[in-house]
């Protein structure tokens, strides 16, 4: 039986297996993030919010190293997997990255795996960064793994096929990309085969390409001091890091 899956989120259960097969090392990445937070903040964070936490792979490592952690994501399917992985001691919130208010602050707020790239435009970029920055405590750090900047786009786009196998079955994903003005258009074709049959899904994502300067401006507009790091060993994507630091004497 073949059918068209209604949503990308129906593939949440296959997400981890697919990225593990491509060599993504969540443990190494999380430890790199923690080391960077320590360096920029001057001390290891004792509380951390992972925004757009997905299935909780990074958050699982953070929970073992940081006294108090929490996560949020807009996808209930992703959060369900994260909850099963993390257990009841890690609070998880179903919230939109562009507008959320948890009513508290953290020593560190992270947004990884280029999740910020799913904003629609500059207005939404500013809204998302402002929402995250509002949750950074005095002396704390905002750490965002950005989406591609225009100079990092591969000329002519990419064409690739990723696949993975689990006890439940196999998953494959074909990807093609192309530039369209100041956006990158990415077409995905998914296929999942289990004992119940084959499910397929095609989706197109249109992601804005912001410059380093525009990312930095979004952070600076929140009152945090901003910096950009181009090459950070230990991060799989190689897209750099956007950082914001709140002055220890800043507003709570």
MARKEDREN-497599 format. One line per 5 residues: their letters; for each residue x, y, z of N, C-alpha, C. Coordinates in steps of 0.001 Angstrom, whole numbers. Last residue first. Layout:
a> X Y Z X Y Z X Y Z ~ ...
END
This chain:
xxxxx> 16607 41782 34592 16130 40415 34694 14861 40255 33856 ~ 19041 43883 33001 17708 43651 33567 17349 42181 33603 ~ 22601 43506 33851 21461 43837 33014 20144 43491 33661 ~ 24942 42875 35006 24136 43864 35703 22891 44262 34934 ~ 26080 41115 33203 25658 40613 34513 24794 41591 35296
xxxxx> 24808 41442 29901 25651 41988 30961 25159 41491 32311 ~ 24347 38633 27881 23712 39694 28659 24652 40138 29772 ~ 25436 37830 24681 25764 37778 26109 25087 38943 26814 ~ 24979 35725 21901 24597 36953 22578 24864 36811 24061 ~ 26105 34342 18806 26118 34390 20271 25670 35751 20775
xxxxx> 26014 32022 16292 25602 33374 16636 25428 33408 18156 ~ 28359 29991 14587 27523 30228 15755 27239 31721 15886 ~ 28692 27860 11637 29098 28871 12588 28161 28951 13772 ~ 28087 25732 10073 27466 27012 9717 27814 28131 10687 ~ 28718 23043 10339 29725 23964 9850 29185 25315 9446
xxxxx> 27191 20869 11240 26725 21623 10081 27773 22557 9506 ~ 28463 19751 13517 28389 19003 12264 28079 19885 11072 ~ 30842 21050 15638 29483 21216 15141 29395 20652 13724 ~ 33516 20678 16099 32587 19916 16922 31139 20070 16511 ~ 34819 23929 15665 35040 22479 15631 34077 21781 16578
xxxxx> 33457 26480 14113 33422 25936 15468 33609 24431 15382 ~ 33888 29320 12321 34237 27902 12327 34336 27413 13764 ~ 32748 31915 12953 32599 31240 11662 32810 29737 11745 ~ 30859 33483 15291 32021 32618 15134 31820 31769 13886 ~ 29864 36670 16328 29701 35598 15344 30988 34797 15306
xxxxx> 28137 38386 18986 29349 37987 18264 29027 36813 17357 ~ 26602 41017 20883 26559 39956 19888 27934 39646 19330 ~ 25064 41766 23917 26238 41968 23077 26385 40763 22167 ~ 21547 42453 24037 22668 41552 24295 23849 41965 23417 ~ 19491 44025 23175 20301 44524 24278 21431 43611 24675
xxxxx> 18194 43280 20917 17617 42819 22180 18374 43343 23396 ~ 19735 44103 18825 18485 44829 19062 17823 44428 20374 ~ 21725 42188 18696 22047 43481 19299 20787 44276 19622 ~ 20362 40170 17268 20768 39957 18658 21014 41288 19353 ~ 19990 41387 14794 18825 40869 15514 19151 40647 16982
xxxxx> 22602 41917 14021 21715 43039 14318 20491 42580 15106 ~ 23516 39337 13481 24102 40092 14590 23201 41249 15001 ~ 21971 38775 11199 21838 37958 12408 22358 38725 13628 ~ 23024 40716 9482 21603 40779 9852 21339 39933 11100 ~ 25685 39933 9237 25389 41245 9801 23927 41332 10242
xxxxx> 25444 37499 7941 25967 37529 9310 25573 38836 9989 ~ 22279 37527 6125 23714 37734 6242 24142 37645 7707 ~ 19827 35008 5517 20231 36239 6185 21751 36328 6231 ~ 17702 33581 3486 19154 33627 3641 19540 34981 4228 ~ 14749 31680 4271 15439 32942 3978 16930 32849 4262
xxxxx> 13480 28806 2688 14172 29328 3859 14950 30600 3505 ~ 10978 26780 1998 11548 28011 1438 12150 28795 2606 ~ 10463 23405 1342 10743 24407 2360 11441 25589 1690 ~ 8202 21028 215 9109 22094 -190 9235 23093 953 ~ 7738 17480 211 7553 18801 802 8574 19768 234
xxxxx> 6228 14328 -32 7010 15352 -713 6690 16697 -84 ~ 6177 11038 1121 5871 12436 1418 6790 13321 605 ~ 4883 7716 1542 5730 8703 889 5266 10104 1238 ~ 5016 4425 2848 4446 5767 2926 5420 6744 2288 ~ 4308 1052 2400 5194 2151 2049 4426 3467 2145
xxxxx> 3567 -1429 4936 3529 -876 3597 4534 242 3413 ~ 3874 -2658 7358 2542 -2172 7010 2436 -1575 5627 ~ 6510 -3143 7684 5671 -4306 7392 4254 -3888 7010 ~ 7735 -197 5933 7601 -1053 7109 6782 -2277 6716 ~ 9401 2466 4494 8882 1120 4252 8895 320 5553
xxxxx> 9146 5746 3412 9306 4886 4580 8659 3542 4276 ~ 10506 8467 1730 9847 7174 1582 10169 6336 2812 ~ 10428 11922 739 10630 10892 1759 9923 9595 1353 ~ 11909 14570 -753 11071 13423 -1068 11399 12296 -101 ~ 12094 18066 -632 12340 16791 21 11379 15741 -528
xxxxx> 13605 20991 -1788 12573 19981 -2032 13000 18664 -1400 ~ 14238 24233 -822 14678 22852 -662 13485 21920 -851 ~ 15390 27349 -1674 14243 26453 -1784 14755 25025 -1753 ~ 16536 30125 -54 16946 28816 -568 15722 27914 -531 ~ 16274 33616 -895 15810 32408 -225 16470 31183 -849
xxxxx> 16617 35898 -2361 17265 35824 -1055 16748 34659 -219 ~ 16252 34191 -5352 16450 35499 -4748 17202 35367 -3430 ~ 16499 31099 -4850 15432 31908 -5427 15496 33273 -4755 ~ 18549 28252 -5343 18380 29612 -4859 17234 30297 -5597 ~ 17742 24871 -4523 17999 25906 -5529 17802 27271 -4893
xxxxx> 18116 21333 -3890 17952 22726 -3479 18276 23662 -4630 ~ 16900 18104 -2971 17449 18989 -3989 17201 20421 -3549 ~ 16975 14861 -1598 16976 16305 -1364 17545 17017 -2591 ~ 15357 11943 -409 16046 12612 -1514 15882 14116 -1335 ~ 15507 9600 2062 15136 10979 1790 16002 11525 668
xxxxx> 14188 6626 3529 15083 7273 2564 14572 8682 2311 ~ 14034 4046 5920 13619 5377 5515 14654 5916 4540 ~ 12762 852 6966 13780 1674 6324 13177 3017 5941 ~ 11862 -599 10156 11851 -576 8703 12972 278 8150 ~ 12115 -1079 12866 10773 -863 12329 10729 -901 10807
xxxxx> 14777 -1216 13396 13994 -2431 13597 12601 -2307 12989 ~ 16118 735 10633 15878 473 12049 15119 -845 12172 ~ 18229 2436 8358 17433 1238 8653 17322 1074 10163 ~ 18383 5218 6084 18695 4563 7353 17776 3361 7524 ~ 19686 7686 3789 18815 6551 4135 19289 5932 5444
xxxxx> 19783 10377 1418 20126 9829 2728 19187 8676 3032 ~ 20975 11837 -1450 20051 10825 -957 20592 10286 360 ~ 21106 15045 -3132 21658 13952 -2344 20559 13013 -1890 ~ 22135 17941 -4605 21299 16783 -4850 21887 15645 -4048 ~ 22236 21519 -4230 22695 20169 -3912 21662 19154 -4379
xxxxx> 23140 24534 -6144 22351 23712 -5230 22953 22336 -4994 ~ 24544 26341 -7613 23834 25305 -8353 23026 24371 -7473 ~ 26848 26782 -4991 26393 27225 -6310 25718 26079 -7065 ~ 25781 26473 -1701 26505 25775 -2761 25983 26240 -4121 ~ 26023 29171 538 25156 28366 -329 25981 27751 -1450
xxxxx> 27505 30909 1988 27727 29482 2244 26846 28573 1381 ~ 26752 33486 1463 28047 33071 954 28335 31587 1170 ~ 24251 33739 2834 24303 33673 1367 25624 33154 820 ~ 24218 31364 5566 24334 32732 5073 24533 32666 3561 ~ 22090 28815 6820 23108 29250 5862 23055 30755 5619
xxxxx> 21145 29340 10261 20947 28737 8952 22030 29302 8024 ~ 23069 29191 13351 22301 29847 12288 22070 28939 11088 ~ 22582 28348 16520 23259 27789 15352 22498 28269 14117 ~ 22838 30529 19201 22015 30112 18064 22914 29534 16976 ~ 22751 31268 22499 23575 30591 21498 22666 30027 20417
xxxxx> 22946 33609 25024 22094 33095 23956 23000 32505 22888 ~ 23859 33592 28428 24278 33527 27026 23152 32976 26156 ~ 23950 35753 31404 23696 34548 30633 24017 34699 29152 ~ 24086 38030 32869 25311 37249 32772 25177 36027 31898 ~ 20660 37706 33612 21861 38549 33674 23132 37685 33727
xxxxx> 19105 35158 31455 19326 35822 32740 20525 36761 32667 ~ 17006 35033 28720 18411 34962 29138 18602 35785 30408 ~ 14536 35413 27669 14663 34323 28646 16101 34136 29124 ~ 14763 37287 25732 14004 37668 26924 14110 36617 28025 ~ 15965 35861 23678 16790 36759 24493 16089 37159 25779
xxxxx> 13718 34580 22553 14768 33802 23219 15593 34681 24148 ~ 12320 36789 21574 11675 35876 22518 12715 35059 23269 ~ 14217 37889 19802 13766 38661 20962 13122 37756 22011 ~ 14388 35870 17892 15575 36209 18673 15177 36981 19928 ~ 11734 35971 16915 12262 34753 17522 13470 35056 18400
xxxxx> 11573 38595 15912 10643 38138 16947 11189 36914 17667 ~ 13549 38652 13942 13660 39539 15096 12763 39075 16241 ~ 12435 36724 12211 13765 36535 12787 13905 37376 14048 ~ 10062 37986 11487 9989 36777 12309 11346 36432 12919 ~ 11176 40065 9981 10308 40360 11125 10227 39163 12056
xxxxx> 12524 38729 7929 13284 39477 8928 12450 39791 10167 ~ 10736 35561 7553 11315 36803 7054 12052 37510 8188 ~ 10005 33046 8608 9597 33413 7251 10372 34604 6685 ~ 12122 30575 10184 11336 31814 10217 11059 32246 8786 ~ 13829 28456 9907 12432 28231 9530 11547 29451 9766
xxxxx> 16337 28953 10894 16129 29128 9462 14689 28962 9025 ~ 16471 28156 13484 16117 29553 13255 15836 29810 11776 ~ 17539 25617 13370 16081 25742 13472 15611 27168 13212 ~ 20195 24806 13147 19671 25794 12192 18150 25907 12219 ~ 20871 23290 15376 20565 22607 14110 19833 23519 13125
xxxxx> 19471 25155 18213 20479 24430 17447 19937 23885 16127 ~ 19488 27403 20560 18618 27085 19424 19531 26476 18364 ~ 19579 28029 24101 20169 27522 22861 19088 27291 21815 ~ 20314 29975 26806 19234 29618 25886 19890 29212 24573 ~ 21436 29951 30174 21722 29748 28752 20443 29421 28010
xxxxx> 20303 30603 32567 21692 30993 32335 22060 30882 30860 ~ 16945 31849 32131 17907 30752 32223 19319 31307 32033 ~ 13787 33112 33456 15010 33198 32675 15926 32018 32980 ~ 10160 33070 33005 11394 32942 33784 12599 33072 32856 ~ 7885 32825 31431 7796 33512 32705 9017 33381 33594
xxxxx> 7852 31889 28932 7794 30882 29984 7778 31506 31372 ~ 6619 32790 26017 6956 33419 27288 6757 32385 28387 ~ 7032 33199 22486 6778 32371 23666 7226 33129 24905 ~ 7279 33396 19301 6486 34119 20313 6194 33173 21474 ~ 8790 31844 17651 8690 33273 17334 7938 34071 18394
xxxxx> 8547 29206 18407 9820 29885 18634 9702 31398 18483 ~ 5684 28159 20038 6215 28693 18793 7472 29497 19105 ~ 5531 25249 22146 5525 26691 21945 6128 27042 20583 ~ 5133 23010 24415 4746 23141 23017 4530 24627 22733 ~ 7778 22193 26571 6686 23107 26274 6407 23111 24775
xxxxx> 8913 20127 29177 8878 20382 27743 7627 21185 27425 ~ 11030 19491 31949 9817 20109 31413 9963 20426 29925 ~ 12307 16568 33044 12660 17660 32130 11378 18261 31560 ~ 11296 14491 34522 12034 15527 35246 12440 16708 34365 ~ 10100 12451 33049 9251 13503 33611 10005 14645 34285
xxxxx> 12171 11719 30087 11460 11414 31322 10776 12635 31917 ~ 13561 11735 27694 14056 12529 28814 13371 12230 30137 ~ 12271 10098 25808 13720 10006 25975 14169 10627 27298 ~ 9629 10850 25920 9977 9455 26157 11462 9274 26417 ~ 9928 13540 25227 9430 13191 26557 9757 11746 26897
xxxxx> 10744 13311 22541 11645 13898 23537 11220 13511 24947 ~ 8406 12310 21422 9618 11492 21395 10607 11995 22435 ~ 6764 14496 21873 6391 13196 22425 7591 12264 22461 ~ 7987 16489 20391 8014 16575 21849 7639 15253 22499 ~ 7367 15667 17792 8762 15703 18228 8849 15704 19755
xxxxx> 4584 16035 17943 5139 14724 17633 6597 14626 18063 ~ 4203 18735 18404 3850 17791 19470 4412 16399 19223 ~ 6351 21275 17525 5831 19998 17047 5482 19074 18206 ~ 7583 23458 18556 6238 23668 18046 5575 22353 17652 ~ 9292 23172 21685 9222 22928 20250 7779 23122 19818
xxxxx> 11602 23379 24415 10339 23739 23771 10432 23468 22281 ~ 12952 22274 27576 12938 22355 26123 11601 22830 25619 ~ 15271 22627 30295 13914 22584 29759 14013 22675 28247 ~ 17269 21887 33206 17091 22090 31773 15609 22017 31415 ~ 19569 22207 35743 18157 22407 35410 18036 22703 33922
xxxxx> 22330 21468 35810 21428 21154 36907 19960 21217 36550 ~ 23912 19784 33131 23403 21048 33669 22326 20733 34706 ~ 24509 17237 32226 25608 18135 32575 25166 19400 33298 ~ 22319 15833 31472 23319 15111 32265 24411 16019 32795 ~ 20979 17623 29895 20365 17219 31165 21347 16494 32068
xxxxx> 22558 17739 27589 22506 18890 28496 21987 18488 29873 ~ 21882 15270 26489 23247 15501 26954 23278 16671 27924 ~ 19185 15777 25901 19546 14618 26711 20956 14770 27283 ~ 19320 17871 24145 18817 18128 25491 19134 16980 26433 ~ 20070 16658 21767 21009 17554 22455 20606 17734 23915
xxxxx> 17616 15175 21458 18930 14514 21453 19997 15382 22114 ~ 14916 15965 21302 15626 16013 22569 16995 15373 22609 ~ 13521 16246 18989 13338 14986 19711 14203 14890 20963 ~ 13321 19750 19253 13066 18556 18462 12835 17333 19324 ~ 13785 22215 20409 14591 21073 20874 14353 19798 20089
xxxxx> 13358 25003 20227 13290 24144 19048 14095 22871 19294 ~ 15600 25801 22867 14461 26196 22044 14521 25457 20710 ~ 16531 24783 25844 16828 24435 24458 15571 24710 23637 ~ 17706 26440 28623 16523 26216 27802 16972 25917 26384 ~ 19340 25822 31667 19432 25921 30211 18081 25627 29588
xxxxx> 21388 26509 34510 20050 26313 33950 20123 26582 32457 ~ 24000 26830 34996 23295 25947 35927 21844 25736 35506 ~ 26826 27028 32807 25430 27346 33123 24841 26341 34105 ~ 30094 27812 33946 29207 26795 33399 27757 27129 33754 ~ 31254 31114 33176 30986 30033 34127 30073 29020 33442
xxxxx> 31542 32902 31164 32491 32988 32266 32288 31936 33336 ~ 30090 32904 28842 29439 33359 30058 30352 33495 31252 ~ 31930 31897 26999 31335 33215 26771 30729 33771 28059 ~ 32677 29386 28170 33670 30381 27768 33063 31780 27681 ~ 30206 28099 28533 31101 28334 29683 32086 29448 29354
xxxxx> 29344 27938 25890 28557 28676 26875 29401 29039 28096 ~ 31325 26234 24879 31208 27601 24373 30420 28469 25342 ~ 30771 23874 26263 32081 24504 26424 32042 25960 25966 ~ 28190 23357 25286 28393 23614 26712 29732 24306 26966 ~ 28787 22889 22551 27906 23990 22951 28126 24346 24414
xxxxx> 30327 20594 22781 30909 21803 22192 30097 23020 22591 ~ 28398 18875 23787 29552 19201 24620 30285 20434 24089 ~ 26664 18735 21586 26181 19278 22856 27343 19668 23760 ~ 28360 17509 19671 27839 18854 19455 27400 19493 20772 ~ 28823 14993 20814 29951 15899 20585 29470 17327 20401
xxxxx> 26120 14080 20768 26870 14171 22022 28032 15147 21874 ~ 25351 14036 18077 24664 14930 19013 25446 15114 20308 ~ 26683 13859 15185 27095 13418 16520 26518 14385 17552 ~ 25720 12676 12085 25514 13747 13063 25782 13204 14463 ~ 25929 10809 10060 27108 11108 10859 26945 12225 11857
xxxxx> 23738 9933 8764 24553 10911 8031 25784 11331 8824 ~ 22486 8338 10600 23104 7670 9455 23981 8615 8644 ~ 21417 10228 12299 22522 9416 12792 23249 8756 11622 ~ 19340 11108 10674 20483 11984 10892 21670 11252 11510 ~ 17643 8836 10691 18147 9383 9433 19382 10238 9659
xxxxx> 17056 8445 13380 17773 7406 12639 18379 7957 11360 ~ 15619 10808 13985 16909 10530 14621 17722 9512 13828 ~ 13273 10571 12311 14178 11709 12240 15563 11383 12785 ~ 11280 8832 12590 12405 8408 11759 13526 9438 11722 ~ 9302 10068 14039 9902 8856 14588 11109 8360 13817
xxxxx> 8439 12106 12331 9243 12439 13506 9953 11218 14068 ~ 6798 11944 10189 8087 11271 10066 8981 11528 11267 ~ 4679 13540 10631 4429 12105 10707 5727 11311 10641 ~ 5602 16066 10052 5694 15633 11441 5370 14156 11610 ~ 4961 16517 7412 6350 16204 7738 6464 15609 9140
xxxxx> 1754 15047 6685 2586 16081 7296 4002 15566 7500 ~ 306 12987 5474 -267 14329 5514 674 15416 6013 ~ 1685 10790 3009 1632 11198 4410 1166 12644 4496 ~ 26 9046 609 698 10329 824 558 10712 2285 ~ 680 5516 276 -188 6652 546 650 7898 755
xx> 559 2191 -845 1266 3456 -885 282 4576 -584 ~ 846 -1197 0 0 0 0 875 1238 0
END
